[in-house]
Every structure is written in C-alpha cells, then in structure tokens.
C-alpha cells in the first residue's frame, strides 16, 4: 500500500527507490546487477513542459549515504538537443516545480528561512532563487493562477498558544487519528498571495479544511475560482468523508460539488468552464473499487461517470487543447494510456513497451506529452511524444549505467483461479536463464491490496534474479489492474481468496518445468507482508519468509492506523458492531500464525503510521512461542517504509540474505 498522494492506492506499496551515484569503478568487475548498484539509481519525477514547448523541467533524486539523506535537484532538459543540466544546488528538499504561465520564471517548493517549505522563484535561465512566501507552518502545495498574477497555496493552521499554567497542559482530543498522535490535529486551509508572494490572505477557514492526505487544488482558466478536496475534520481518517468543493475567489462563496460517498480526487476545470472533472471510486467502498472519471457543472449537477467503457482504475486525467482527455491506468501487467472526448470513444496510445508513471505525466502547449517511464530492463527516464499518435522517445539517460548491466528477462504469466478469474503476474528470470535447469522460486508480493505488479523496471526483483532465483510477482484479487469485479472481490475475502490466487499462479509456474520445488520462499511488504503471513500459515513447504510491515491483525489497523476506519469498508463495517469481531478474527493472519513452520524475518518501522509496529510484535511473539525460527528487525524511524537511503538499503540486504541463508 502506498503513502498517499493521489492518484492514491490507499495502502501500502513500496516507495520508488532513488539513490546517490558512486564511482562506477566499484562495479567494473561484474556485469550482473548487485545490491551495490542500488547506489547508482536515479529517481525522476515532476516533468513540466515550458509554455513555448522547448524545455522540460524535472526533479532528479539521488542519495547521499554519508549524510544519509536524499538530495533533490531541479534539472532542465532541451526537447530538441536532449541536453540536461541542473538549475539548482544545495536545496535537497526541492520539489513541485512549475513554469510561470508566461514561461519567464520557474517556481518550486523548498526549505525557507524558517526551515519550513516555501515557494521560491527563479528566472527560466537559472540563477539565484528568490523566496516568495513566508508561511509560518510551511506551504504544503501551491498553484499558479492561469493569468500569472496569483498563487493559491495550502498551509496548516497553527495550534493556539496557551498562557499561564495552561502552557503545560498538553492534553488533546483524539478523533480518527493514529495511536501515536502527540498533539491535536489542525485543519489546513487555502491562502492566496501575489505572484511576488505579497499580500497573503487566508481564503478558507474553520474546522472543514483542505484534505492534506490525498487532496489537490486547481484554478479555473479565468483565474476566478478554485476546486479542491476538503474534509470535515482534520483527523487523518476523516479523509474518507471528503467532498469536492468550489470557491469563488472574490466572494469566497463555497459550492459543494460532490459530498460523497466515495473520495473525490484530482479535480480540474474544462477550458470552457462548462464542467469540473475529477476521479472518484466507482462504488461505496473507497479504493476497494476502481476509480472512475466523473463530471459535474459549477452548480454541482449533471454528475456522471465519463469513461464507462474503460474498466480500469482511472485515478487522474489531463486535458489536450481541444478539450479531449488523456487518461491512464494499470492494465494487466502493462500501463495503458487512452485519449478521447467527454462521452466519446477512447483509443489506446502506443507507448512502444514503455510503462508511464501515472503520477508523472504532463501535456504541452501543442499537445506534446512527456512522462517519466521505464521498461523491464531500463529504469526511469524522461520520454517525449510529439502528439498522441507518435511513439515515445527517450530524451534522458540518467540511469544508463543500470540499463547496460546483464539484467534478467521479464515476462508476464497468466492463469485461471479456482473461482474463474483470469489472473496474471510477472516473472523475472535470472540472467543467462536456461529452461533446462532448475531454479529456486521467490515470491515478491505487492502491497495495496490495490496495487499491481507490472513489467516495469524493478530493482529488487532484478537483484533477487541475479542471485539465480526465479522471481514471481503475482497479482491477486484486489489488485487494481484487471477491472472492477476483480478489484472489489477482496471485500470480505482478505486472505483466503487472494491466497488461492497466488497458489494457482505458483502451480502455473511449476508447469513450466524449471522450478526447484524444494526451494521456494515467500516475501512482501505491507499487504505483501499480510499475504506472506497468510500463505505461510495456510500452506506449507516454504524454505523462508520475509514479512515487512505486515498487516497481521485487522483490529490493530481499524483502531490504531492513520487510515484506521478504512479497513471497515472491506470487512463488513466496524468490528465493534453486532458479531463482526469474529469476521475480523477470521480474516486476520495472526489468528492462524501458530500454524507457521517457516523461518521468518520480520521487518518494521517503529513509527509506521500505516501498519503499526504492534502487528509485527504480535507476529514475533507468536512465532517465538511456537518454536519457529524468527528474527525481528525494527527501524526507529517514521513512515511506512524507511525514508532514508541507509535504512532502505539495509531492508533489502537483510531481506535478500535471509532467503539466501535458508536456501
């Protein structure tokens, strides 16, 4: 499952990894990928085309292991010459670059004088950046107005200052917050300032605030209105009660365009202002159903699903100049892009085997398309399409060192489940694979459950394969790549059905004839950890298991996680109503963990707000008490997966060597 920033898969997918380059001489002796190559990966994000269509901004992310932090830098790439050069230095937190509407300036978020995120501006030729805003609590996100005169930005309220003896009173009301919350939750609100950062004023106020968990904000093309996602209270899980709202900048009148059910996301105005488009779950249970694209007018009427003929998870959209749309989604083990008109027929674009990152797409003034994308054997790069009918052209080479290694072949595999579902997954083969040999099988299971394993570049799968292992990444029911019926079929079937799906996939691979059935391991993070514990407690024969940030107890999720009550949508409601507690027990892997015989490595952050570390403690004690070989490694950091490069690499190293030591 993923940390949220829409398009949001609710829960817990492994974060994209990007690392700081070292001297290439360290790796000269081997052409196969190793864990040390992890240091060379470059992460790319946030492509933005200049208003004249000649240049593209993007964020380059590397890791500094000596300082144990990631370093972001802003780069500019020439569309014609493909020359790439950095624009900023010594701003490690820089992100969210934007062009000014006239193309004369570039803005971004970075740490300001008060150590909080602020808006900065520099000329399009580069030079020293100027800090524009002086937000007390820090700018969360921002948008230029189309006329170039204003910024709309989001800032959290500050806690009221207490005086006298009350300044020692740290008590606060707990709502739908996670169990280690330390202070009262406060709403975030929209502010407006000039394009020089002056005359800032607060546009929205009160308990109803901006949805910082999964929200977004957009201007109308006449620069008079904003659409955004609001939530009724600031507690983390209140995002489930979000609404789509429109506010008039001059009158401050708010119109609720969609109050649910379902969680709206990524709203935007059509260029003629006739409709607002936004994504929302196609069903009552948020994220257990795929997202569709909905339209509404500025009065909140004419609500309907725009793209009924695409049964995939449409979490975002992009406008072409003729008011046609570009949308994308995981599609089997690929990523598809479609173009069409409102209420029109949507046709596939030919991406020539490149899988676009759906969070990293932009459209230029002449309908050019740029995106960050990867192939199975090529890590992320920037791609350019002259129009929707052209083939993507790679215009950067940040990760060529990795692409030139002797990597394993990647392919998809299909099978049919017991229940009749047509299912798929991804196989990564060892370099120099021979079908006449026998290989260990390692399962590397995605999180979510509304994630999906795709035929894109996956460093960890390649690192496993380089050990001489066949790596299997199954898509089980609940995955977001095969349509509504498949995605929602995990509702009230959290483990048993997905477990059968995975085991059916293993049987399909065994029939290929090159698996050593005496050497099989299972592993995953988050819901992948859930699946690991479920499979080892219900099926025997595994040589090793790795359960990272594993969901083991749905009671802990419902009561303690940042998304807490979300799990009730998939488990028949609250565990505290009627006899539903029994339903939670039946679908919690911890209930069956006493049946596990597999040597298991447990990994977790101690301050994981998504899957609380309590769930790993329960698993550890269960296995120890039952005499199972186990080791529990904790990372004293926040986040659902370690955010720093040293601990990230340590996770992968321990994961790999636990399996290797037990084969």
Secondary structure by P-SEA (a helix, b strand, c coil): cccccccccccccccbbbbbbcccccccccccccccccccbbbbccccccccccbbbbbbbbbcccccbbbbbbbbbbccccbbbbccccccccccccccccccbbbbbcccccccbbbbbbcccccbbbbcccccccccbbbbccccccccbbbbbcccccccccccccbbbbccccccccbbbbbbbbbbbccccccccccccccccccccbbbbbbcccccbbbbbbbcccccccccbbbbbbbcccccccccccccccccccccccccccbbbbbbbcccccccbbbbbbbbcccccccccccccccccccccccccccccccccccccbbbbbbbcccbbbbbcccccccccccbbbbcccbbbbbbcccccccbbbbbbccccccccccccccccccccbbbbbbbbbbbccccccccbbbbbcccccccbbbbbbbbccccccccccccccaaaaaaaaaccbbbbbbccccccccccccccccccccaaaaaaaaaaaaaaaacccccccbbbbccccaaaaaaaaaaaccccccbbbbccccccaaaaacccccccccccccccccccccaaaaaaaacccccccccccbbbbbbbcccccccaaaaaaaaaaaaaacccbbbbbbcccccccccaaaaaaaaaaaaaaaaaac
